[in-house]
């Protein structure tokens, strides 16, 4: 039986932005100078992510957020959606991150999920969220997904989001002879960025589905969302949803 989608009101973007802007100001990460601008450009995606989680995950059960730095989504789920038992997981649980998350009652585990086991027992969580992290990983994706399945209860829910490699913008780039990979030069400079600030590999919907099934998940839903800034691109993507820029997967542990 598929989990029933629970409809909840979406959060107020202005209030959510103001709250997170205060968190960034009061609990700064010296190396994350990108945060203020990131907030301004990603609040709609944050709302979509929280809505997906709220619609498919239990607020009462334990929820693990894999790749939780800088904590924006987790804080929103706690403060605006009423999730009471959120545990974060980061490959580098810095003092600054722990200090920020402690303010909201969110403990943070430290684990390199591409290589190490999640430091929790089998079936410890009702839900796992894995949002905008897959594209930052390199060689350990199968191991990471298998570990997420292990710590879920049977029938437990995984919510995954990641950019869509097959989005319309990338197709246009290829037609122009441009790369769709993370830039090697300019402001992004792939090899100069830490792993959490660059995309190592993006995926198509079929590829993500393959990875989830190989790890032992049943896929309930795949949804595409558009975060393209140009009006003409948005119009085109509304006609062909699989050309949109973002993907959400709802999967369950078999």
Backbone bond lengths (Angstrom), bond angles and torsions (degrees), N, CA, C in turn:
res aa  C-N    CA-C-N  psi(-1)  N-CA   C-N-CA  omega(-1)  CA-C   N-CA-C  phi
1 X - - - 1.460 - - 1.529 110.24 -
2 X 1.316 116.40 130.80 1.453 120.44 179.70 1.527 109.91 -76.46
3 X 1.365 117.40 145.66 1.458 119.51 178.68 1.517 110.70 -65.73
4 X 1.340 115.59 138.85 1.463 119.90 179.03 1.522 109.80 -71.74
5 X 1.325 115.59 136.19 1.459 120.23 178.19 1.521 109.74 -77.96
6 X 1.315 116.39 117.90 1.459 121.71 -178.68 1.522 109.78 -91.26
7 X 1.313 116.16 117.42 1.458 120.17 -177.87 1.521 110.17 -82.69
8 X 1.332 116.14 127.83 1.451 121.29 179.01 1.532 107.68 -132.19
9 X 1.304 117.11 151.89 1.468 118.32 175.75 1.519 110.35 -64.12
10 X 1.316 116.33 141.38 1.460 119.72 177.90 1.525 109.62 -77.18
11 X 1.323 114.96 157.31 1.463 118.73 -175.72 1.532 110.70 -76.94
12 X 1.304 114.60 157.48 1.455 122.50 176.19 1.532 108.54 -76.04
13 X 1.330 117.02 117.04 1.461 120.57 -174.43 1.520 112.51 -62.81
14 X 1.323 117.20 -38.71 1.462 119.64 -178.52 1.526 110.71 -64.69
15 X 1.338 116.41 -46.67 1.458 119.89 179.41 1.525 111.47 -63.91
16 X 1.329 115.72 -41.03 1.465 119.74 -179.63 1.524 110.73 -65.03
17 X 1.328 116.68 -42.98 1.463 119.96 178.81 1.522 111.22 -62.49
18 X 1.323 116.80 -45.60 1.458 120.05 -179.09 1.522 111.37 -61.79
19 X 1.321 116.76 -39.56 1.456 120.59 179.30 1.520 111.16 -65.79
20 X 1.354 117.41 -46.94 1.460 120.67 -179.73 1.528 111.62 -67.74
21 X 1.327 117.14 -36.13 1.464 119.66 177.13 1.531 109.98 -61.08
22 X 1.314 116.96 -37.23 1.454 120.49 176.02 1.518 112.11 -67.11
23 X 1.319 117.12 -37.38 1.468 121.04 177.27 1.525 110.13 -63.63
24 X 1.321 116.43 -45.48 1.467 120.75 179.57 1.527 110.69 -62.37
25 X 1.308 116.22 -38.24 1.464 120.17 179.43 1.532 111.87 -69.72
26 X 1.322 116.49 -43.05 1.465 120.52 -173.85 1.522 113.61 -84.07
27 X 1.338 117.00 -23.15 1.464 121.46 -178.90 1.532 108.76 -129.33
28 X 1.322 118.09 69.14 1.476 121.10 -173.23 1.529 112.87 -73.15
29 X 1.322 114.85 149.88 1.461 123.17 168.70 1.529 105.84 -107.18
30 X 1.306 119.81 110.49 1.475 120.59 -176.88 1.525 113.78 -54.46
31 X 1.352 117.26 -35.00 1.459 119.48 -176.64 1.526 112.53 -86.98
32 X 1.337 117.83 -5.89 1.460 121.14 -177.72 1.524 110.91 -106.64
33 X 1.307 116.18 59.87 1.468 120.70 -179.26 1.528 111.93 -65.75
34 X 1.329 116.50 -15.15 1.468 120.98 -177.94 1.532 112.38 -74.71
35 X 1.315 118.80 -15.26 1.469 121.49 -169.05 1.528 115.15 -55.33
36 X 1.348 120.14 -50.57 1.476 118.50 -177.37 1.528 113.29 -57.25
37 X 1.319 117.41 -44.66 1.461 119.99 179.52 1.523 111.24 -69.53
38 X 1.326 116.66 -36.38 1.466 121.26 178.46 1.525 110.27 -59.83
39 X 1.312 116.29 -41.83 1.454 120.36 178.09 1.523 111.73 -59.42
40 X 1.318 115.43 -45.14 1.464 119.83 -176.28 1.525 111.88 -61.97
41 X 1.316 117.94 -29.63 1.467 120.87 -173.26 1.528 114.25 -103.21
42 X 1.347 118.17 -6.03 1.463 119.45 -173.33 1.528 114.00 -123.12
43 X 1.307 119.52 10.29 1.451 120.01 -175.92 1.531 112.72 -66.14
44 X 1.328 118.05 -34.57 1.466 119.70 178.98 1.529 109.84 -65.21
45 X 1.323 116.62 -43.09 1.472 119.39 176.65 1.523 110.70 -63.85
46 X 1.314 117.45 -38.85 1.465 120.02 176.60 1.532 110.44 -58.04
47 X 1.335 116.09 -45.29 1.460 119.30 -179.89 1.524 110.87 -62.84
48 X 1.337 117.14 -44.79 1.461 119.95 178.18 1.525 111.10 -59.23
49 X 1.325 116.21 -43.41 1.466 120.51 -178.97 1.524 110.52 -62.33
50 X 1.318 116.76 -46.94 1.460 120.12 179.97 1.524 111.42 -64.58
51 X 1.325 117.35 -37.93 1.463 120.37 178.09 1.526 111.00 -63.34
52 X 1.332 117.09 -41.71 1.464 120.28 178.57 1.523 110.44 -63.30
53 X 1.326 116.37 -45.05 1.458 119.87 -179.97 1.526 110.03 -63.11
54 X 1.324 117.90 -45.89 1.461 121.51 -178.60 1.522 112.20 -63.70
55 X 1.320 116.45 -31.49 1.461 120.49 -177.61 1.528 113.11 -77.23
56 X 1.334 117.50 -21.04 1.458 119.50 -172.65 1.519 115.25 -124.28
57 X 1.316 117.97 -9.93 1.466 121.23 -176.11 1.526 110.25 -117.36
58 X 1.319 114.82 146.75 1.458 121.00 178.99 1.528 110.98 -74.26
59 X 1.322 116.33 133.30 1.459 120.26 176.46 1.525 111.94 -74.00
60 X 1.332 116.42 -21.60 1.455 120.26 -176.69 1.535 112.55 -86.83
61 X 1.325 117.65 -31.25 1.456 120.66 -177.51 1.524 112.68 -77.06
62 X 1.330 116.20 165.72 1.465 120.56 177.33 1.522 109.45 -72.24
63 X 1.329 115.82 136.54 1.458 122.45 -178.72 1.527 108.78 -123.62
64 X 1.321 116.75 127.84 1.464 122.55 177.41 1.520 109.24 -103.50
65 X 1.330 116.49 127.35 1.463 121.42 175.67 1.527 108.89 -107.03
66 X 1.319 116.03 109.58 1.466 121.87 -176.73 1.523 109.55 -86.65
67 X 1.335 116.14 126.05 1.455 120.82 -176.92 1.514 110.71 76.72
68 X 1.331 116.70 53.00 1.471 120.80 -167.35 1.525 114.58 -82.08
69 X 1.319 119.28 -14.82 1.471 119.31 179.55 1.526 110.78 -65.04
70 X 1.327 118.63 132.37 1.468 131.18 11.87 1.522 115.33 -95.97
71 X 1.338 117.99 12.42 1.456 120.91 174.04 1.505 116.96 91.64
72 X 1.326 118.23 5.94 1.468 120.13 -175.72 1.530 112.35 -62.06
73 X 1.337 116.81 -51.65 1.462 121.14 -177.16 1.529 110.52 -61.69
74 X 1.319 116.29 -43.85 1.456 120.97 -176.63 1.536 111.34 -62.67
75 X 1.322 115.86 -41.59 1.469 120.03 178.68 1.525 110.53 -66.02
76 X 1.320 117.51 -40.16 1.463 120.34 178.27 1.528 110.90 -64.16
77 X 1.331 117.45 -42.62 1.462 120.12 178.83 1.527 111.19 -61.88
78 X 1.297 116.46 -36.51 1.465 120.61 -179.37 1.532 110.85 -73.75
79 X 1.310 117.35 -46.32 1.462 121.39 -171.07 1.528 113.98 -85.00
80 X 1.335 117.96 -32.21 1.466 120.78 -174.76 1.524 113.83 -108.36
81 X 1.337 117.71 -20.01 1.465 120.24 -174.19 1.527 113.79 -118.70
82 X 1.314 117.40 -3.55 1.448 120.28 171.93 1.511 116.58 78.25
83 X 1.325 118.81 20.35 1.463 120.56 175.80 1.532 108.53 -74.81
84 X 1.321 116.12 124.89 1.449 119.61 -171.24 1.510 116.17 -97.65
85 X 1.354 117.88 -21.71 1.465 120.80 -174.55 1.528 110.37 -127.71
86 X 1.311 116.54 74.53 1.461 122.16 179.65 1.527 108.83 -100.95
87 X 1.328 115.35 131.40 1.456 122.78 174.49 1.523 107.41 -118.49
88 X 1.322 117.36 127.57 1.459 120.48 176.81 1.523 110.96 -93.43
89 X 1.308 115.23 156.26 1.464 121.41 175.09 1.518 108.79 -138.52
90 X 1.340 116.49 129.84 1.459 121.60 -178.21 1.522 109.41 -141.06
91 X 1.320 116.28 147.03 1.463 119.20 178.29 1.517 111.88 -71.72
92 X 1.336 116.00 -16.09 1.460 120.01 175.58 1.532 107.85 -141.42
93 X 1.316 114.69 89.76 1.459 119.76 -178.39 1.524 109.11 -80.52
94 X 1.322 115.93 80.22 1.463 121.58 -174.66 1.526 111.20 -68.91
95 X 1.329 115.09 162.87 1.460 120.38 176.64 1.522 110.50 -58.71
96 X 1.329 116.89 -40.58 1.465 120.08 -178.29 1.530 111.38 -63.56
97 X 1.350 116.19 -41.89 1.464 119.79 179.69 1.532 110.41 -65.66
98 X 1.326 116.86 -46.37 1.458 119.71 -179.35 1.527 111.16 -62.50
99 X 1.321 117.12 -39.35 1.464 121.24 178.90 1.520 110.35 -62.40
100 X 1.315 116.85 -44.60 1.466 121.49 179.42 1.523 110.53 -62.79
101 X 1.320 117.25 -47.04 1.463 120.73 -174.10 1.529 112.19 -73.59
102 X 1.333 117.03 -30.70 1.463 120.48 177.21 1.518 111.25 -60.32
103 X 1.324 116.64 -33.82 1.460 121.82 178.27 1.524 110.90 -56.12
104 X 1.335 117.03 -30.67 1.460 122.00 -176.73 1.529 112.36 -108.55
105 X 1.329 116.88 11.98 1.455 120.37 177.09 1.507 113.94 69.46
106 X 1.340 116.99 34.12 1.468 122.04 -179.23 1.528 108.83 -116.02
107 X 1.336 118.61 103.91 1.468 119.70 176.68 1.520 110.88 -70.54
108 X 1.334 116.41 153.46 1.464 121.95 -177.62 1.523 109.69 -125.75
109 X 1.324 116.12 124.98 1.458 122.73 174.43 1.522 109.22 -90.55
110 X 1.321 116.70 146.88 1.461 121.01 175.77 1.520 109.13 -106.46
111 X 1.341 116.05 124.78 1.463 120.46 -176.23 1.517 109.22 -164.22
112 X 1.329 116.69 132.34 1.462 121.50 170.21 1.519 106.97 -86.53
113 X 1.321 115.43 92.77 1.462 120.65 -169.83 1.528 113.15 -67.73
114 X 1.317 117.44 -15.00 1.462 119.15 175.79 1.529 111.89 -75.39
115 X 1.331 117.24 -16.36 1.467 120.08 -174.92 1.519 113.91 -132.32
116 X 1.323 117.61 -24.64 1.455 121.56 -172.20 1.530 111.65 -113.07
117 X 1.342 117.14 156.20 1.471 119.22 173.41 1.526 111.08 -73.32
118 X 1.311 116.72 146.41 1.460 120.44 173.44 1.527 108.05 -64.96
119 X 1.335 118.58 128.73 1.470 120.70 -175.51 1.527 113.17 -76.84
120 X 1.323 115.61 57.43 1.459 123.01 176.26 1.530 108.51 -143.46
121 X 1.326 116.00 158.98 1.457 121.33 -177.92 1.526 111.51 -74.56
122 X 1.330 116.01 162.87 1.457 121.33 173.74 1.528 109.55 -57.04
123 X 1.326 116.46 137.80 1.459 120.65 176.30 1.510 115.04 65.20
124 X 1.328 117.11 28.81 1.471 120.48 -175.67 1.524 113.61 -80.30
125 X 1.340 118.12 -14.79 1.462 120.74 -172.82 1.525 111.42 -128.65
126 X 1.323 115.08 143.81 1.459 121.07 174.04 1.521 111.25 -79.55
127 X 1.362 115.87 -28.26 1.469 120.97 -176.26 1.524 109.97 -146.48
128 X 1.307 114.91 150.75 1.469 122.21 171.93 1.517 107.69 -130.32
129 X 1.334 117.09 133.15 1.460 120.54 172.73 1.521 108.56 -113.37
130 X 1.317 114.42 139.29 1.472 122.72 -173.28 1.523 105.92 -139.39
131 X 1.340 115.62 79.97 1.456 121.84 -165.95 1.519 111.90 -109.29
132 X 1.340 115.78 118.96 1.464 122.61 177.20 1.535 111.43 55.01
133 X 1.317 116.49 42.25 1.458 122.79 179.17 1.524 111.22 -120.37
134 X 1.323 117.27 -36.39 1.461 121.71 -176.11 1.519 112.34 -50.78
135 X 1.321 117.39 -42.18 1.465 121.42 -176.29 1.529 112.87 -69.23
136 X 1.326 117.59 -15.67 1.466 121.71 179.24 1.530 112.04 -88.97
137 X 1.318 117.17 -8.83 1.457 121.17 -175.09 1.525 110.99 -90.46
138 X 1.344 115.36 166.22 1.468 118.88 -177.20 1.522 111.40 -125.20
139 X 1.335 118.59 -87.96 1.461 120.11 -169.16 1.524 113.74 -94.75
140 X 1.320 118.53 -16.21 1.461 120.18 -170.31 1.504 116.46 -102.59
141 X 1.332 118.37 23.43 1.461 120.94 -176.72 1.537 112.34 -61.77
142 X 1.337 120.72 -48.60 1.471 118.99 179.13 1.528 113.00 -58.02
143 X 1.331 116.21 -42.15 1.463 119.70 177.86 1.518 110.82 -61.54
144 X 1.324 117.63 -44.71 1.461 121.55 -177.68 1.524 111.11 -61.95
145 X 1.321 118.02 -45.77 1.466 121.14 -178.91 1.527 111.03 -66.68
146 X 1.321 116.86 -37.36 1.464 119.95 176.85 1.519 111.10 -63.42
147 X 1.331 116.69 -38.84 1.459 120.67 177.52 1.529 111.17 -66.89
148 X 1.312 117.18 -39.78 1.465 119.42 177.37 1.522 110.68 -61.90
149 X 1.315 116.51 -40.64 1.466 119.82 176.82 1.524 110.50 -63.35
150 X 1.307 117.48 -41.64 1.467 121.19 -177.51 1.522 112.17 -59.64
151 X 1.346 117.36 -41.94 1.469 119.41 -175.21 1.532 112.64 -84.23
152 X 1.327 118.09 -3.08 1.461 121.22 174.81 1.526 110.72 -84.76
153 X 1.320 116.64 146.47 1.457 120.53 169.77 1.531 108.13 -67.56
154 X 1.336 119.03 155.05 1.466 120.18 173.24 1.529 110.65 -53.96
155 X 1.318 116.05 127.77 1.458 120.59 -175.65 1.510 113.93 83.58
156 X 1.353 117.28 -1.42 1.452 121.08 178.98 1.520 112.29 -63.48
157 X 1.330 116.65 155.77 1.466 122.73 -169.73 1.525 111.38 -102.76
158 X 1.320 115.33 135.50 1.466 123.00 169.64 1.515 108.39 -111.58
159 X 1.333 116.81 127.74 1.467 122.13 172.72 1.518 107.11 -111.48
160 X 1.316 116.39 120.22 1.469 123.02 -176.57 1.515 109.40 -124.38
161 X 1.320 116.54 135.88 1.466 120.51 171.65 1.517 109.00 -131.82
162 X 1.330 115.26 149.74 1.459 120.72 -178.43 1.532 108.51 -165.49
163 X 1.330 118.20 155.34 1.467 119.18 176.07 1.533 111.73 -62.34
164 X 1.304 115.38 152.77 1.456 122.52 179.87 1.533 109.71 -94.91
165 X 1.321 116.07 109.43 1.467 119.72 -179.68 1.521 111.36 -59.24
166 X 1.331 117.40 -31.76 1.463 121.67 -176.96 1.519 113.16 -86.90
167 X 1.311 118.32 15.53 1.468 120.88 -179.07 1.528 110.88 -63.20
168 X 1.325 114.63 156.31 1.466 121.42 -174.90 1.526 112.05 -57.61
169 X 1.327 116.46 -39.54 1.462 120.50 -178.89 1.535 110.85 -57.45
170 X 1.343 116.56 -41.62 1.457 120.01 -179.65 1.522 112.21 -69.62
171 X 1.307 116.53 -35.18 1.472 119.66 178.27 1.534 110.79 -63.99
172 X 1.325 115.57 -39.71 1.465 119.74 177.45 1.522 110.55 -65.26
173 X 1.333 116.91 -41.99 1.457 120.47 178.54 1.525 111.20 -58.14
174 X 1.323 116.76 -45.55 1.468 119.94 -179.24 1.528 111.20 -63.58
175 X 1.332 116.68 -38.82 1.464 119.76 177.96 1.527 111.44 -62.42
176 X 1.327 116.35 -29.24 1.463 121.18 178.61 1.521 112.54 -88.18
177 X 1.340 116.50 1.79 1.454 119.96 -179.55 1.510 114.18 80.68
178 X 1.334 117.15 16.52 1.460 121.61 -179.46 1.521 110.31 -97.16
179 X 1.319 115.85 158.04 1.460 121.42 178.21 1.526 110.22 -81.57
180 X 1.347 115.39 147.67 1.464 120.33 174.11 1.530 110.39 -100.71
181 X 1.321 117.03 2.58 1.455 121.17 179.06 1.531 110.79 -83.03
182 X 1.326 115.65 168.36 1.460 121.40 176.98 1.526 109.44 -59.29
183 X 1.334 118.88 132.34 1.468 121.24 -174.10 1.528 113.07 -60.54
184 X 1.320 115.24 143.25 1.462 120.80 177.00 1.522 112.37 -83.92
185 X 1.338 116.46 -21.81 1.464 119.96 -176.86 1.530 109.28 -128.57
186 X 1.318 115.72 -172.90 1.459 120.59 -179.96 1.518 111.28 75.92
187 X 1.326 116.21 -155.62 1.461 120.40 -173.74 1.523 113.04 -71.78
188 X 1.335 117.92 -23.27 1.466 119.98 -176.30 1.531 112.45 -86.87
189 X 1.314 118.46 -41.64 1.473 124.06 171.97 1.533 111.86 42.25
190 X 1.322 116.56 82.28 1.463 124.23 -172.64 1.531 113.28 -45.24
191 X 1.332 117.71 -53.21 1.463 120.32 -172.98 1.526 113.42 -75.09
192 X 1.328 117.08 -11.96 1.463 120.65 179.19 1.526 112.57 -93.91
193 X 1.335 116.86 -7.12 1.460 120.68 -175.71 1.529 111.04 -95.89
194 X 1.346 118.26 142.98 1.460 120.21 170.49 1.521 109.91 -65.56
195 X 1.314 116.23 159.23 1.462 120.97 -170.76 1.529 112.29 -58.61
196 X 1.337 118.27 -34.28 1.459 119.31 -176.39 1.517 112.40 -78.65
197 X 1.324 118.34 -5.46 1.462 121.38 179.79 1.531 112.66 -113.14
198 X 1.319 117.12 15.16 1.468 119.74 177.17 1.524 109.18 -142.27
199 X 1.320 116.21 158.66 1.458 121.77 176.16 1.527 108.35 -98.64
200 X 1.332 115.29 116.40 1.458 119.47 179.30 1.522 112.25 -81.73
201 X 1.346 116.93 -36.85 1.459 120.76 176.71 1.516 108.70 -159.05
202 X 1.324 116.34 130.99 1.455 121.96 172.69 1.521 109.29 -102.48
203 X 1.346 116.86 164.47 1.456 122.15 -170.29 1.525 111.49 -133.58
204 X 1.325 115.40 157.21 1.457 121.53 168.77 1.520 108.58 -87.40
205 X 1.326 116.60 166.99 1.465 120.27 178.98 1.526 110.93 -61.76
206 X 1.318 117.39 -38.20 1.460 120.25 179.68 1.523 111.18 -64.81
207 X 1.327 116.96 -37.95 1.464 120.33 179.66 1.523 111.65 -67.64
208 X 1.326 117.28 -42.99 1.461 119.84 178.60 1.530 109.97 -64.40
209 X 1.318 116.97 -40.63 1.458 120.59 177.98 1.528 110.78 -60.17
210 X 1.317 116.77 -42.18 1.468 121.05 177.91 1.531 110.67 -60.66
211 X 1.341 117.15 -46.88 1.464 120.87 -179.23 1.526 111.37 -60.85
212 X 1.324 117.21 -41.85 1.458 120.70 -179.48 1.517 111.53 -66.51
213 X 1.310 117.18 -43.72 1.473 119.66 179.98 1.523 111.27 -65.83
214 X 1.323 116.85 -39.77 1.463 120.18 178.66 1.526 111.69 -63.65
215 X 1.326 116.69 -29.07 1.465 121.11 -179.77 1.530 112.35 -85.01
216 X 1.334 117.36 -4.35 1.457 120.09 176.51 1.513 115.39 98.86
217 X 1.334 116.76 25.91 1.462 120.96 178.35 1.528 110.93 -105.42
218 X 1.320 115.22 149.90 1.463 122.81 167.49 1.526 107.91 -100.71
219 X 1.312 117.12 131.07 1.463 121.17 -176.82 1.526 109.33 -93.74
220 X 1.319 115.98 120.08 1.463 121.20 179.05 1.522 112.27 -89.83
221 X 1.331 116.70 -40.37 1.458 120.11 -175.15 1.514 110.57 -147.46
222 X 1.324 114.90 147.47 1.466 122.62 167.50 1.519 105.82 -129.70
223 X 1.313 116.27 124.35 1.459 120.92 -179.27 1.527 109.22 -126.95
224 X 1.318 115.35 142.82 1.460 121.32 179.72 1.531 108.87 -110.17
225 X 1.329 115.43 139.25 1.460 121.24 179.11 1.526 109.38 -129.98
226 X 1.325 115.10 151.67 1.457 120.40 -173.90 1.522 110.66 -111.83
227 X 1.313 116.18 123.54 1.464 121.64 175.77 1.523 110.42 -124.77
228 X 1.339 115.24 32.94 1.460 120.86 180.00 1.520 109.47 -84.02
229 X 1.327 118.22 134.52 1.466 119.97 -175.07 1.517 114.43 -78.52
230 X 1.322 119.49 -20.30 1.460 121.17 -173.20 1.523 111.36 -91.16
231 X 1.329 115.38 134.40 1.460 121.37 -174.59 1.534 111.58 -60.69
232 X 1.334 117.64 -43.34 1.468 120.55 -178.19 1.527 110.71 -63.95
233 X 1.322 116.95 -39.35 1.454 120.79 178.49 1.520 110.71 -65.98
234 X 1.340 117.05 -39.79 1.455 120.35 177.81 1.526 111.05 -62.49
235 X 1.336 116.43 -40.61 1.455 120.30 178.90 1.517 110.84 -62.87
236 X 1.323 116.82 -45.82 1.465 121.09 179.48 1.528 110.04 -61.33
237 X 1.333 116.28 -44.77 1.455 120.26 -177.09 1.520 112.65 -67.63
238 X 1.331 116.78 -27.29 1.459 119.18 177.67 1.524 111.16 -67.82
239 X 1.317 117.12 -24.88 1.466 121.60 178.74 1.525 111.55 -84.14
240 X 1.323 117.22 -30.63 1.467 122.66 179.29 1.528 108.59 -127.11
241 X 1.332 117.98 87.15 1.468 121.18 -173.35 1.521 114.45 -55.74
242 X 1.323 118.20 -32.22 1.466 119.72 -177.92 1.533 112.39 -71.52
243 X 1.310 117.32 -4.99 1.460 121.03 174.85 1.531 111.96 -93.91
244 X 1.330 117.09 2.27 1.460 120.00 -179.56 1.521 111.03 -70.65
245 X 1.323 116.51 166.53 1.462 120.52 -168.97 1.525 114.65 -85.21
246 X 1.331 117.79 -19.97 1.459 119.70 -176.56 1.513 112.43 -127.87
247 X 1.353 116.16 153.87 1.467 121.69 -179.52 1.525 109.71 -131.68
248 X 1.336 115.61 140.96 1.460 122.46 172.51 1.526 108.87 -121.90
249 X 1.326 115.68 136.43 1.460 122.37 177.34 1.530 108.95 -121.28
250 X 1.320 115.51 133.20 1.455 121.82 171.12 1.515 106.90 -112.23
251 X 1.334 116.51 117.88 1.458 121.39 -176.47 1.518 109.95 -132.86
252 X 1.320 116.24 160.00 1.460 122.22 180.00 1.516 110.39 -127.26
253 X 1.323 115.15 149.82 1.462 119.74 172.87 1.520 109.61 -69.57
254 X 1.325 115.80 129.00 1.472 119.50 176.04 1.513 109.70 -72.17
